[in-house]
Amino acid sequence: MIREIILPKLGETMEEGYISQWFKAEGEKVEKGEPLFEVMSDKTNFEVESLYSGILRKIIEPPSDRPVQVTSVIGYLADSMDEALPESDTTTIDKESEETPQPSSEPPPPLQPTIQKEKEGDRIKASPLAKKTALELGVDIAMVQPTKGKNRIEKSDVLLYHKENLGEKTPPYIVRKWSPLRRIIADKLTESKQTIPHYYLSTCICMDALSLIRNEKKAKGEKITWTDFILWYCSRLLSDFPLLNATVVQDEIREYTTIDLGLAVSVPDGLIVPVLQNLEKDDLSSISKKVKEMAVAAKENRLSKEDVEHARFIVSNLGMYGIKNFSAIINPPATAILAVGAVEEEPIVKRKQIVIGETMWVTLSLDHRVVDGAYGGIFLQRLKKAMENPAELIFS
């Protein structure tokens, strides 16, 4: 019996995927529940298990950087190698290749009339083949010089002129082919900017108090990053701001009861957003450990489908690169993304005195379909107050 292997829809927003590898070759036996192939979608790779046992009879979609629509037939399983396959799918077709052009029934346009030019009083002519070649190459034959000692331009003269003046030169750039990950990022964030009405709120947070706590923990051998602090504070405050812990699905707004924060992580070919789940239950040290483990898994391409799902609130920190302030694009299905800048020393006013303090700019990008300005502003106000007065919240 012949069974179709279908590219599954692995998420609510998934419309296409990229086949990154097959774990079996044609003719090999496959067991039900065994990983059969790997597909990339929504910035990570997923292993897809076989729904049936049998022999991998045919691979229609080999690994490539060409997107494949969900529910497409990408291969066949069979009980034996003798069973016939559907004729229409026995040969892989390159969908991007162009059709072979058919010869035109219309007669070719007449050649341009003989082009002549004057040179030192002599009448210099061009051969029909030279004129035809010039027409094909887009060369103004009046600019071509005949070979010395001859009074007629030949094809070789046209080719020489084209090579020296109009021929292909090495361009001053390198063409970088779209990788599947880069294409997913481009498509998803372009759609985000076109469909989500973004707006942005910024505030500057004094980090002096947290800096003291961070240094104390460092002295005890515990390395806590600014990202760890941000994630901990957001995980504690979001329970009071359910709309920032929501997502838009079709025509409804879904508010979640768990706090699952996305963290933008840089990888060699772009970025991905793994999700740190149930952070409302974790203390600062636990969150720090989760962040480190997730970052390593992301860079080693070991994230599962569950690791990248359901981020409603995302943190993106570019402070380690010296970026003081920036605005981030919301990565669907999230409703908000917090862009975190560098912690820097600069003059600030305390008790009507100018002193040197440590500051950090944060910018919150929000989906105006879900969150209004005052709501987002109150959240940032609460975040600023809590981080500037860490004694109000205990890291547990």
FIKE-205581 format. One record per residue: residue in one letter; x, y, z of N, C-alpha, C, O, CB in turn. Coordinates in steps of 0.2 Angstrom, whole numbers, plus 5000, padded with zeros to 4 digits. Glycine has a CB too. Example, Ala and Ser with C-alpha at 12.3 -4.5 7.8 and 13.67 -1.06 7.14 Angstrom:
<rs>
A506649725039506249785039506649845039507149835042505749785045/S506449895035506849955036506450005039506750065040507049975029/
</rs>
This chain:
<rs>
M500449945000500050005000500450065000500950075004499550005006/I500350114996500650174995500350235000499750245000500650204988/R500750265004500550315009500950385007501550375007500650295016/E500550435007500850505006501250525013500950515018500350555004/I501750555012502150595017501950665016502150695011502950575017/I501650695021501350765020501750815025501950795030500650765022/L501950875022502250925026501750945031501250985029502550975022/P501850935038501250955042501251025044501751065043501350915049/K500751055046500651125049500851125056500451095060499951155048/L501451145058501651145064501551195069501751195075502451135064/G501151245067500951305071500351335068500251335062501551355072/E500051375071499451415069499551455063499151465059499051455074/T500151485063500351535058500751505053500951545048500751595061/M500951445053501451415048501051405041500551375041501651345051/E501351435036501051425029501551385025501351355020500951485026/E502151385027502651345023503251325027503351355033502951385017/G503651285025504251265028504851245024504751245017504151205033/Y505451235026506051215022506251145025506351135031506551265023/I506351095020506551035022507351035023507651055018506450975016/S507551025029508251035030508650965030509250965028508351065037/Q508350915031508650845030508150795031507650795034509150835036/W508250735028507950675028508350625032508950615031507750635021/F508050585037508450545041508450475038508850435041508150535048/K508150465033508150395029508250415022508050465019507450355031/A508550365019508650365012508150325008507850285011509350345010/E508050335002507550294998507750224998508350204997507550324991/G507250185000507350115000507450085007507450025009507950094996/E507550135012507650115019507050105023506450135021508050165023/K507050055028506450045032506250095037506750125040506449975035/V505650115038505450165043504950135047504450095045505150225039/E505050145054504550125059504150185061504350245061504950095065/K503450165062503050215065503250255071503550215076502350185066/G503250315071503450355077504250375077504450405081503350315083/E504550345072505250365071505350425067505050445062505650305067/P505850475069505950535066506150515058506550475057506550575069/L505750555054505850535047506150595043506650585039505150525044/F506050655045506350715041506350775046505950775051505950735035/E506750825044506750885048506550945044506750955038507450895051/V506150985047505851045043506051105047505951105054505151035042/M506251165044506351225047505751275046505451275040506951255045/S505451305051504951345051504951385057505051365063504251315050/D504751455057504751495062505351495066505351495072504151475067/K505951495063506551505065506851455069507351465073506551565070/T506651395068506951335072506751275068506351275063506751325079/N507151215069507051155066506651105070506751105076507751125064/F506251065067505751025070505850955067505850945061505051045070/E505950905071505950835068505250805068504850815072506350785073/V505050785062504350755061504450675061504850645057504150785054/E503950645065503950575065503550545060503050575058503750555072/S503750485058503350445053502650425056502650405062503650385050/L502150435052501450415055501350335053500850315056500950455051/Y501750305049501650235047502350205047502850235047501250235040/S502250135047502850095046502850075038502350075035502850035050/G503450065036503550045029504250065026504750065030503050085025/I504250065020504950085016504850155013504350175010505050035011/L505350195014505350255011505450245003506050235001505950305014/R504950255000504950234993505150294988505550274983504250214991/K504950354990505150404986505250474990504750484994504650414980/I505750514989505850574991505650624986506050634981506550594995/I505150664987504950714981505250784983505450814978504150724981/E505350804989505650864991506250854995506250835001505150904995/P506850854991507450844995507650904999507350964998508050834990/P508150905003508350965007508551025002508951014998508950945012/S508251085004508451134999508251205003507951195008508051134992/D508451255000508251325003507551344999507451404999508751375002/R507251304996506551324993505951304997505951255000506451284986/P505551354999504951345003504451295000504351294994504651405005/V504251255005503751205003503051225007503051235013503951135005/Q502551225003501851235006501651185011501751125010501351255001/V501351205017501051145021500551105018500251135013500851185028/T500451045020500050995017500250965010499950925007499351025017/S500850995008501150965001501350895002501650875008501651014999/V501350854997501550784997502350794996502550814991501250744992/I502750775001503450775000503850704999504450704998503750815006/G503450654999503750594998503250534999502650545000504250575003/Y503450474998502950414999503250365003503850345002502750394992/L502850325007503050265010502650205007502050215004502850265018/A502950155006502650095003502750035007503250025011502850084996/D502349975006502549915009503049875006503449835009501849875009/S503249895000503749864996504049904991503649954989503549794993/M504549894988504849934983504549914976504749944971505649924982/D504149864975503849854969503149884967502949884962503649774969/E502949924972502249954971502350014967502850054968501949974978/A501950034962501950084958501750154961501350154965501550074951/L502150204960501950274963501550314958501550294952502550314964/P501150364960500750404956501250434951501750464952500350454960/E501050434944501550454939501650524940502250544938501150444932/S501150564942501350644942501850664947502050714947500650674944/D501950614952502450634957503050594957503450594962502150624964/T503250554952503750514952504450544951504950524952503750454947/T504350604948504950644946504950714950504450744949505050654939/T505450734953505450804957505450854951505950854947506050804962/I505050904952505050964947505351024950505151044956504350974945/D505851054947506051114950505551174948505551194943506751134947/K505251194954504751244953504951314951504551354948504251254959/E505651324952505851384950506151394943506351444941506451404955/S506251334940506551334933506051364929505451364929506751264931/E506251394924505851434919505651374913506051334912506151494915/E505051384910504851344905505351354899505551414898504151354903/T505451304895505851314889505451354884504851344882505951244886/P505751414882505351454877505251424871505651384868505751524876/Q504651434868504451404862504651454856504651514857503651394862/P504851424850505051474845504451514843503851494842505251434839/S504551574841504051624839503851614832504251594828504251694840/S503251614831502951614824503051674820503051674814502251584824/E503151734823503251794820503951804817504451774820503151854825/P504051834811504651834808505151884812504851934815504651864801/P505751874812506251914816506251984813506151994807506951894816/P506352044817506352104815506952114810507452084811506352154820/P506852154805507352164800507952204803507852244808507152214794/L508552184801509152214803509152294802508852314797509752184800/Q509452324806509552394804509952404798510352364796509952434810/P509752464795510152474788510852484789511152494795509852544785/T511252474784511952474785512152534788511952594785512252464778/I512652534793512852594796513552604794514052564794512852584804/Q513652664791514352684789514552744793514152784795514252704781/K515252754792515452814796516052844792516352804788515652804803/E516252904793516852934789517452934794517352944800516653004787/K517952914791518652914794519152934790519352904785518752844798/E519452994791519953024787519753024780520253004775520652984788/G519153034778518953044771518752974768518552974762519453074767/D518952924771518752854768518052834771517852844776519352804770/R517752794766517052774768517152704771517352654768516652764762/I517052694778517152634781516452594782515952624785517452644788/K516452534780515852494781515852444786516452424788515652464774/A515252414788515252354792514952294789514452304785514852374799/S515252244790514952174787514252164790514152184796515452124788/P513852124787513252104789513252074796512852084800512852064784/L513752024797513851994803514052034808513852024814514351934802/A514452084807514652134812514052174814513952184820515252184809/K513652194810513052234811512552194816512252214820512652264805/K512452124814512052084818512352074825511952074830511952014814/T512952064825513252054832513152114836513052114842514052034831/A513252174833513252244837512552244839512452274845513452294832/L512052234835511352234837511152194843510852214848510852214831/E511452134843511352084848511652104855511352094860511552014846/L512252134854512552154860512452224863512652244868513352144859/G512052264859511852334861512452374860512552424863511652334868/V512852364855513452404853513252454848512952434843514052364851/D513452524849513352574844513952564839514552574840513352644847/I513752534833514352514828514752574826515252574824514052474823/A514352634826514752694824515352714829515752744827514252754824/M515352674835515952694839516452644838517052644842515652684846/V516352584834516852534833517352554828517252584823516552464831/Q517952544829518552554825518752484821518752434824519152584828/P518852484814519052424811519752414813520152454815518952434803/T519952344811520652324812521052374808520852384802520752254811/K521652394810522052434807522252404800522452344799522752444811/G522152444795522352424788521752404784521752394778522852374788/K521152394788520552374784520052434784520052474789520252314788/N519652434779519152484779518452464780517952494779519152514772/R518352404783517752374785517752344792518252304794517552324780/I517252354796517152334803516952254802516452244799516652374807/E517252214806517152144806516852124813516852164817517752104804/K516552064813516252044819516752044825516652064831516051974818/S517452024823517952024828518052094831518252104837518551994826/D517952144827518052214830517452234835517652264840518052264824/V516852214833516352224837516452184844516352214849515652204834/L516652124844516752084850517252114854517252124860516952014848/L517852144851518352174855518152234858518352254864518952184850/Y517752274854517452344857517052324863517052354868517152384852/H516552274862516152254868516552234874516352254880515652204865/K517052194873517452164879517752224882517752224888517952114876/E518052274879518452324882518052374885518252414890518952354877/N517452384882516952444884516352424888516152454892516852484879/L516052374885515352354888515352284891514852264893514852364883/G515852244891515852174893515752174900515852224904516552144891/E515652114903515552104910516152114914516752094912515252034911/K516052154919516652174924516452144931515852134932516752244924/T516952124935516752104941516452154945516752204946517452074945/P515852144948515452194951515752204958516052164961514752174952/P515652264961515952284967515552254973515452294978516052354968/Y515252194973514852174978514852094978515052064972514152204978/I514652064983514551994983513851974984513552004989515051964989/V513551934980512851914981512751854986513051804985512551884974/R512451874991512351824997511651794996511151824996512451855004/K511651724995510951694994510551695000510851685006511151624991/W509951704999509451695005509551625008509451575005508751715003/S509651625015509651555018508851545020508551595021510151555024/P508651485022507951475024507851525031507351555031507851405026/L508351525035508151565041508151635040507651675043508751555046/R508551665035508551735034507851745030507651805031509151755029/R507651705026507051715022506451715027505951755027506951665017/I506451675032505951665037505851735041505351765042505951605042/I506451755043506551815047506251875043505851915045507251835049/A506451875036506251935032505451935031505151985031506551925025/D505251875030504451865028504051885034503551925034504351795026/K504251855040503851865046503851935049503351965051504151815052/L504451965049504552035051504252085047503952145049505252055053/T504252075040503952115035503152115036502852165036504152095028/E502952055037502252045039502052085045501452115046502051975039/S502452075050502352115056502252185056501752215058502852095061/K502752215052502652295051502052315047501852365048503352315048/Q501852265043501252285038500652275042500152305040501352245032/T500552225046499952205049499852225056499252235059499852135049/I500352245060500352265067500452335068501052365066500852225071/P499952375070500052445071500552455077500352465083499452485072/H501252465076501752475081501652545084501552595080502452465078/Y501852555090502052615093502552605099502552545101501352655096/Y502852655101503452645105503452695111503252755110504052655101/L503652665117503752705123504452695126504652635126503152685128/S504752745128505452745130505452775137505152825139505952775126/T505952745141506052775148506752765150507052715147505552755153/C507052805154507752795156507752765164507452805168508152855155/I508052715165508052685172508752695175509252675172507852605171/C508752715181509352725185509552655188509152625191509352775191/M510152635186510352565188510752555194511052505195510652525182/D510852615198511352615203511252565208511652525210511352685206/A510652555211510452505216510552435214510852395217509752515218/L510352425207510352355205511152335204511352285204509952345198/S511552385202512252375201512552355207513052315207512552445198/L512352385213512652365219512552285220512952245222512452405225/I511852265219511652195220512052155216512252095217510852195219/R512052175209512452135204513152125206513452065206512452165197/N513452175209514152165211514252125217514752085218514452235212/E513752125221513752085227513752005225514051965228513252105232/K513251995221513151925218513851905215514051845215512551925214/K514151945211514751925207515251915212515651865211514951985203/A515351945218515851935223515751865226516251835228515851985228/K515151845226514951775229515051725224514851665225514251775232/G515251735217515251685212514651675208514651635204515451625215/E514151715209513551715205513551765199513451825201512951715209/K513551745193513551795188512851805185512551765182514051775182/I512551865187511951885185511951945180512351995181511451905191/T511651935174511651985169511152035169510652015173511651945162/W511152085166510652135166509952105163509452125165510852195162/T510052065158509552025155509151985160508551985160509751985149/D509551955164509251915170508751955174508251935176509751875174/F509052015176508652065180508052085176507452085179509052125182/I508052105170507452125166506952065166506352085167507752145159/L507152005164506651955164506351935170505751925171507051885161/W506751945176506451935182505951985184505351965186506951935188/Y506052045183505552105184504952095180504452105182505952165184/C505052085174504452075169504052015171503452025171504752075162/S504351965173503951905175503551925181503051895182504451845176/R503751965185503351985191502852035190502352035193503852005197/L502952075185502452135184501952115179501352145179502852195181/L502052065175501552055169500952025172500452025168501852005164/S500951995178500351965180499852025182499252005182500451925187/D500052085183499652135184499452175177499052225177499952185188/F499752155172499552185165499452125160499852115156500252225163/P498852095161498652035157498652055149498852005145497952015158/L498552115147498552125140499252125137499352115131498252195138/L499752135141500452125139500652055138501252035136500952165143/N500252005141500351935141499851905137499551845138500351905148/A499651935131499151915127499351905120499951935118498551965127/T499051875116499151875108498551875104497951855107499551805107/V498651895098498051905093498051845089498551825086498051965089/V497451805089497351745085496751755081496251755084497351675089/Q496851765075496251785070495851845073496151895073495751715070/D495251835075494851895077494751895085494351925087494151885074/E495251865089495151865096495851875099496351865097494851795098/I495751905105496351915109496351865115495851855119496351995112/R496851825115496951775120497451795126498051815125497251715117/E497151805132497551815138497751755141497351705142497251865143/Y498451745143498651685146498751685153498851745156499351665142/T498751635156498851635164499551615166499751635171498351585167/T499951595161500651585163501051635160500851665155500951515160/I501651645163502151705161502651665157503151635159502451745166/D502651675150503151645145503451695141503151725137502851585141/L504051715143504451765140504951745134505251695135504851805145/G504851775129505351765123505951805124505951855127505051775117/L506551775122507151815122507551805116507651755113507651775128/A507651865112507951865106508651845107509051875111507951935103/V508851795103509551765103509851765096509551745092509551695106/S510451795096510851795090511151735088511451705092511351855090/V511051715082511351645079511751665073511651725070510851595078/P512151625070512651645065512251675059512551725056512951585062/D511651655057511251675051510751725053510351735048511051625047/G510651745059510051795060509951795068510351795072509451765057/L509251785069509051775076508451735077508051725072508951845079/I508451705083507851665085507551685091507951725095507951585085/V506951665093506651685099506451625103505851605103506051735098/P506851595107506651545112506251575117506351635119507251505115/V505851525120505351555125505551515132505551455133504651535123/L505551565137505751545144505051535147504651585148506151585148/Q504851475149504151465151504051465159504551445162503951395148/N503451485161503251485168503751515172503951495178503251415170/L503951575170504451615174504151645181504551665185504751675170/E503551645181503251675187503351625193503351655199502451675187/K503651565192503851525197504551525199504751495204503551455196/D504951555195505651555196505951615200505751665199506051545189/D506451595204506851655207507451675202507451655196507151635214/L507751725204508251755199508751705197508951705191508651815203/S509051665202509551625200509351565195509651545190509851585206/S508651545196508451495191508351525184508451495179507751475194/I508051585184508051625178508651625174508751615168507651695178/S509151645178509851655175510151595172510451585167510351685180/K509951535176510151465173509851455167510051425162510051415179/K509151465167508751445161508951485155509051465149508051465162/V509151555156509351595150510051565147510051555141509551665153/K510451545151511151515149511051455145511351445140511651505155/E510651415148510451345144510151355138510251325133510051305149/M509651405138509251415132509651445126509651425120508651455133/A510151495128510551525123511051475120511151475114510951575127/V511351425124511751375121511351325116511551315111512051335127/A510751305118510351265114510151295108510151265102509651245118/A510051365108509851405102510451405097510351395091509651475104/K511051415100511651425095511851355093512151355087512151455099/E511651305096511851235094511251205090511251145088512051185100/N510751245089510151215085509851155088509651105085510351195078/R509751155095509451105098508751125101508551085105509951085104/L508451175099507851195101507251155098507251135093507651265100/S506751135103506151095100505651145098505651205099505951045106/K505151115095504551155093504251195099504051245099503951115090/E504251155105503951185111504351245114504051285117503851135116/D504951245112505451295115505351365111505551415114506151275114/V504951365106504951435102504151455101504051495097505251425095/E503751425105503051435104502751485110503051485116502651375104/H502251525108501851555113502251615117502051635122501651515118/A502751645113503051705117502551765116502351785110503751725114/R502251795121501851855121502251915122502051975119501251845126/F502751915126503151975128503851955127504151895130503051995136/I504251995123504951975121505452025124505252085124504951965114/V506052005126506552045128507152045123507351985121506752035135/S507352095120507952105116508452145118508252205119507652125108/N509052125120509552165123510152175119510452125117509752135130/L510252235117510852245113511352285116511852315114510652285106/G511252295123511752335127512452305127512952345127511452335134/M512552245126513252215126513652245120514252235120513252145126/Y513252265115513652295109513752375109513952405105513252275103/G513552405115513652475116513052515113513052575113514252495113/I512452475112511952515109511552545115511352515119511452465105/K511452615114511152645120510352645120510052635125511352725120/N510152645114509352655113509152625106509452645101509152725114/F508652585106508452565099507652545100507452535106508852505096/S507352535094506652515094506652445090506952445085506152565091/A506252395093506252335090505552315087505052345089506352275095/I505552275082504952255078504652195082505052145084505152235071/I504052195083503652145087503652085083503552085077502952165088/N503852025086503951965082503251925084503251895089504551925085/P502851915079502251875080502351805083502851775081501751875074/P501951785087501251815090501251855096500751865099500851755091/A501851885097501951925103501551995102501352015097502651945104/T501352025108501052085108501552145110501352205108500452085113/A502052125113502552175115503252155115503352095115502452205122/I503752195113504452175114504852235117504752295115504752165107/L505252225122505652275126506352275123506652225124505552255134/A506552325121507252335118507652365124507452425126507252385112/V508152335125508552355131509252375129509552345125508652295136/G509452435131510052465129510652455134510552415139510052535128/A511252485133511752475137511752515144511352565144512452495133/V512052485149512052525155512652565155513252545154512152475161/E512552635155513152685155513152725160512652745164513052715148/E513752755162513852805166513752875163514052885158514552805170/E513352915166513152985164512953025169512753005174512652985158/P512953095168512653145173511953135174511553135169512853215171/I511753125180511053125182510853175188511353195191510753055184/V510253185189510053235194509753185200509253155199509553285192/K510053195206509853165212509853215218510353245219510353105214/R509253225221509153275226509453335224509753375228509453245233/K509253355218509453425215510153435215510353495214509153475220/Q510553375214511253385213511453345207511153285206511653355219/I511853365203512153325197512653285199513153305202512353375191/V512553215198513053165200513153115194512753115189512853125207/I513653075195513753025190513352955192513452935197514453005188/G512952935187512552875189512552825183512752845178511852895191/E512352765184512252715179511552715177511052705181512452645182/T511452725170510752725167510652675162511152655159510652795165/M510052655160509952605155509252635152508752635155509852535158/W509252645145508652655141508352595139508652545137508852705135/V507652595140507252535137506752565133506452625135506952495143/T506552535128505952555123505552495122505752445120506252575116/L504852505124504352455123503952465117503652515116503852455129/S504052415112503552415106502952375107502952325110503952385100/L502352405106501752385107501252375101501352415097501452425113/D500852325102500352315097499752355099499352345104500152235096/H499552405095499052455097498352425096497852455098499052515092/R498252365093497652335092497452305099496852295101497652275087/V497952295103497852265110497952305116497552315120498252195111/V498452345115498752385121498652465119498952485114499452365123/D498352505123498352575122498952605126499252575130497752605124/G499052675124499652705126499752715134500252695137499752775123/A499152725137499152735144499352675148499752675153498552765147/Y499052615145499152555148499952535148500252515153498752495144/G500252545142500952525141501352575145501852555148501152535134/G501152645146501552685150501552675157502052675160501252755149/I500952645160500952625167501352565168501752565173500252615169/F501452525163501852465164502552485165502952465169501752415158/L502852535160503452555160503652595166504152595169503652605154/Q503152635169503252675175503352625181503752635185502552715176/R502952565181503052525186503752485186504052475191502452465186/L503952465180504552435179505152485181505552455184504652415171/K505152545179505652595181505652595189506252595192505452665178/K505052605192505052615199505352555203505752555208504352625202/A505152495200505352435204506152425203506452405208504952375201/M506352435197507152425196507552475199508052465201507252425189/E507252535200507652585204507552585212507952605215507352655202/N507052545214507052525221506952455222506352425224506352565224/P507452415221507452345221507252315228506952255228508152315220/A507252355233507052325240506252315240506052275244507152375245/E505852345235505152335235504952265233504452235235504852385231/L505452235229505352165227505952125229506452145227505152165219/I505752065232506352025234506451965228505951945225506151985240/F507051955227507251915221507151835223507551805225507951925219/S506451815223506351745225505751725221505451675222506251745232/
</rs>
